[in-house]
Amino acid sequence: MSSLNEKLHNERRSYEKDVLEIANTPVNPFLLFDTWYKEAASLKSFEANAMIVSTVNNNMQPSSRVVLLKAYSEKGLQFFTNYNSHKGQDLLQNNKVSILFFYEAMERQIRIEGTTIQLSDAENDEYFYSRPIDSQYGAMASLQSSIINSKEELYTDLEKIKQEYSKPLRPKNWGGYNIIPHYFEFWQGRPNRMHDRVTYNLNKDKWTKNILSP
């Protein structure tokens, strides 16, 4: 039996960098998201568009992974993947998602809940062909989330595809999702665990703001 038993009881820090007051927040949560995202991106020390996407399959098993946000507007937030991947199969069964942005450098996090819809072929093509050409070929070679015998076999398949196709071709099972939010939570770390939490809930096309206890 393993003797591994690591306790992290004393791993803590005091958050003191900023304050989030509900009175100073906009009516539209997308505007606050835009402000926080751009402030994080301006630091250029990490990928501000990295977000944890959590899905749930038909057995009620949640799964989480980091993906990159590739576009956002008041219509939603977009990311791309292989539709046959683990998350793609989850979303086929249950299109509800939760996403999380964690900005440690700013002592902030943003939680978003919503539903997903697949993007159009035109939108998928626009992004796919904007990627580096090697990434395009990589998407053709990868059967994302499937078991492979070895990385060498994957690279062999990749070289065969490059020889067969003079130009990459977007696989029909590769594309994007638009996340349509109905809930936002903006969290600002504060000293002594008295964190600031402001939520937005969508009800009949109107956003309602609240403060949550930390």
C-alpha positions as CSV (number, residue, x, y, z in Angstrom):
1,M,0.0,0.0,0.0
2,S,1.3,3.4,-0.9
3,S,2.5,5.7,1.9
4,L,1.8,8.8,0.0
5,N,-0.1,11.3,2.2
6,E,0.7,14.9,1.4
7,K,-1.1,17.5,3.4
8,L,-1.4,21.0,2.0
9,H,-3.1,22.6,5.0
10,N,-0.6,25.5,5.2
11,E,-0.6,26.3,1.5
12,R,-2.4,29.6,1.4
13,R,-1.9,33.2,0.3
14,S,-3.6,36.5,0.9
15,Y,-5.3,38.1,-2.2
16,E,-5.0,41.9,-2.2
17,K,-4.6,43.1,-5.7
18,D,-8.1,44.5,-6.5
19,V,-11.7,45.0,-5.4
20,L,-14.9,44.1,-7.3
21,E,-17.9,46.3,-6.3
22,I,-21.3,45.4,-7.8
23,A,-22.1,49.2,-8.1
24,N,-19.2,49.6,-10.5
25,T,-20.1,46.7,-12.8
26,P,-21.9,47.1,-16.1
27,V,-25.5,45.9,-16.8
28,N,-24.2,43.5,-19.5
29,P,-21.7,40.8,-18.2
30,F,-20.1,40.6,-21.6
31,L,-18.7,44.1,-21.1
32,L,-17.1,43.1,-17.8
33,F,-15.8,39.9,-19.4
34,D,-14.3,42.0,-22.2
35,T,-12.6,44.3,-19.7
36,W,-11.1,41.5,-17.6
37,Y,-10.0,39.5,-20.6
38,K,-8.2,42.4,-22.2
39,E,-6.5,43.3,-18.9
40,A,-5.3,39.7,-18.6
41,A,-4.2,39.5,-22.2
42,S,-2.2,42.7,-21.8
43,L,0.1,41.1,-19.3
44,K,1.4,38.7,-22.1
45,S,2.8,36.4,-19.4
46,F,0.2,33.6,-19.9
47,E,-2.5,32.5,-22.3
48,A,-5.5,34.6,-21.3
49,N,-7.7,32.8,-23.7
50,A,-7.0,29.4,-22.0
51,M,-10.3,28.2,-20.4
52,I,-11.4,25.0,-18.7
53,V,-14.4,23.5,-20.4
54,S,-16.4,21.0,-18.4
55,T,-19.0,18.7,-20.0
56,V,-21.2,15.9,-18.7
57,N,-22.1,12.7,-20.6
58,N,-25.3,10.6,-20.5
59,N,-23.9,8.7,-17.5
60,M,-23.7,12.0,-15.6
61,Q,-19.9,11.8,-15.6
62,P,-18.3,15.2,-15.7
63,S,-15.0,15.8,-17.7
64,S,-12.8,18.9,-17.8
65,R,-10.0,20.0,-20.0
66,V,-8.3,23.2,-21.1
67,V,-9.1,24.6,-24.5
68,L,-8.4,28.0,-26.1
69,L,-11.1,30.6,-26.6
70,K,-10.9,31.7,-30.3
71,A,-13.6,34.4,-30.5
72,Y,-16.2,36.1,-28.4
73,S,-19.0,38.6,-28.8
74,E,-22.4,39.2,-27.2
75,K,-23.6,36.2,-29.1
76,G,-21.3,33.8,-27.3
77,L,-17.8,32.4,-26.9
78,Q,-16.2,30.1,-29.5
79,F,-13.8,27.2,-29.4
80,F,-12.8,24.5,-31.8
81,T,-12.2,20.8,-31.6
82,N,-12.8,17.4,-33.2
83,Y,-16.5,16.6,-33.0
84,N,-15.6,12.9,-32.4
85,S,-13.4,13.8,-29.4
86,H,-14.4,13.0,-25.8
87,K,-15.9,16.5,-25.3
88,G,-17.5,16.4,-28.7
89,Q,-19.3,13.1,-27.8
90,D,-20.3,14.6,-24.5
91,L,-21.8,17.7,-26.2
92,L,-23.7,15.5,-28.6
93,Q,-25.5,13.9,-25.6
94,N,-25.7,17.0,-23.5
95,N,-25.0,20.5,-24.9
96,K,-24.7,22.2,-21.5
97,V,-21.2,23.3,-20.4
98,S,-19.4,25.2,-17.7
99,I,-16.3,27.1,-18.5
100,L,-13.7,28.7,-16.2
101,F,-11.0,31.3,-16.7
102,F,-8.4,31.6,-13.9
103,Y,-6.2,34.7,-13.9
104,E,-3.8,34.0,-11.1
105,A,-1.7,37.0,-11.8
106,M,-4.8,39.2,-11.3
107,E,-6.3,37.1,-8.5
108,R,-9.4,36.6,-10.6
109,Q,-11.6,33.9,-12.0
110,I,-14.6,34.0,-14.3
111,R,-17.2,31.1,-14.3
112,I,-19.6,30.8,-17.1
113,E,-22.5,28.4,-17.7
114,G,-24.4,28.0,-20.9
115,T,-25.4,25.8,-23.8
116,T,-23.5,25.0,-27.0
117,I,-24.4,25.0,-30.7
118,Q,-22.1,23.9,-33.5
119,L,-20.8,26.6,-35.8
120,S,-21.5,26.6,-39.5
121,D,-19.2,25.1,-42.2
122,A,-18.3,28.6,-43.3
123,E,-17.2,29.6,-39.8
124,N,-15.3,26.4,-39.3
125,D,-13.5,26.9,-42.7
126,E,-12.6,30.5,-41.8
127,Y,-10.8,29.5,-38.6
128,F,-9.4,26.2,-39.9
129,Y,-7.6,27.7,-42.8
130,S,-6.3,30.6,-40.7
131,R,-4.3,28.1,-38.6
132,P,-0.6,27.3,-39.4
133,I,-0.5,24.7,-42.2
134,D,1.1,22.1,-40.0
135,S,-1.7,22.4,-37.5
136,Q,-4.2,21.9,-40.4
137,Y,-2.4,18.7,-41.4
138,G,-2.2,17.7,-37.7
139,A,-6.0,17.9,-37.5
140,M,-6.4,15.7,-40.5
141,A,-4.1,13.0,-39.0
142,S,-5.4,13.1,-35.4
143,L,-8.4,11.0,-34.4
144,Q,-8.6,13.0,-31.3
145,S,-9.2,11.1,-28.0
146,S,-8.9,7.7,-29.7
147,I,-6.3,5.2,-28.5
148,I,-3.2,4.9,-30.6
149,N,-0.4,2.3,-30.7
150,S,2.4,4.9,-30.7
151,K,3.3,8.4,-31.5
152,E,5.5,7.0,-34.3
153,E,2.5,5.6,-36.0
154,L,0.7,9.0,-35.7
155,Y,3.6,10.7,-37.3
156,T,3.7,8.1,-40.1
157,D,0.1,8.8,-40.8
158,L,0.8,12.5,-40.8
159,E,3.5,12.1,-43.4
160,K,1.2,10.0,-45.6
161,I,-1.5,12.7,-45.5
162,K,1.0,15.4,-46.4
163,Q,2.1,13.3,-49.4
164,E,-1.5,12.6,-50.5
165,Y,-2.8,16.2,-50.1
166,S,-0.9,19.1,-51.6
167,K,-3.1,21.4,-49.5
168,P,-4.9,20.5,-46.2
169,L,-8.6,19.8,-46.2
170,R,-10.7,20.5,-43.2
171,P,-12.1,17.2,-41.9
172,K,-15.9,17.3,-41.7
173,N,-15.8,16.2,-38.1
174,W,-13.6,19.1,-37.1
175,G,-15.2,22.4,-36.2
176,G,-16.3,24.8,-33.5
177,Y,-18.9,25.5,-30.9
178,N,-20.5,28.7,-29.8
179,I,-21.2,28.8,-26.0
180,I,-24.4,30.8,-25.3
181,P,-24.1,31.9,-21.7
182,H,-27.0,32.2,-19.2
183,Y,-24.8,32.7,-16.1
184,F,-21.6,34.6,-15.3
185,E,-19.7,34.8,-12.0
186,F,-16.9,37.2,-11.6
187,W,-14.6,36.4,-8.6
188,Q,-12.0,38.8,-7.2
189,G,-9.7,37.5,-4.5
190,R,-9.7,39.5,-1.3
191,P,-7.8,39.2,2.1
192,N,-8.9,36.8,4.8
193,R,-11.0,34.8,2.3
194,M,-13.6,37.7,2.1
195,H,-13.6,37.4,-1.7
196,D,-15.8,39.5,-4.0
197,R,-18.3,37.5,-6.1
198,V,-20.7,39.1,-8.5
199,T,-23.1,37.0,-10.6
200,Y,-25.3,37.6,-13.6
201,N,-28.3,35.4,-14.4
202,L,-30.2,35.7,-17.7
203,N,-34.0,35.6,-17.4
204,K,-36.2,36.5,-20.3
205,D,-33.4,38.3,-22.2
206,K,-32.6,40.4,-19.1
207,W,-29.5,40.1,-16.9
208,T,-29.9,40.2,-13.1
209,K,-26.9,40.9,-10.9
210,N,-26.3,39.6,-7.4
211,I,-23.6,39.4,-4.8
212,L,-22.6,36.0,-3.4
213,S,-21.1,35.3,0.0
214,P,-17.6,34.2,-0.3
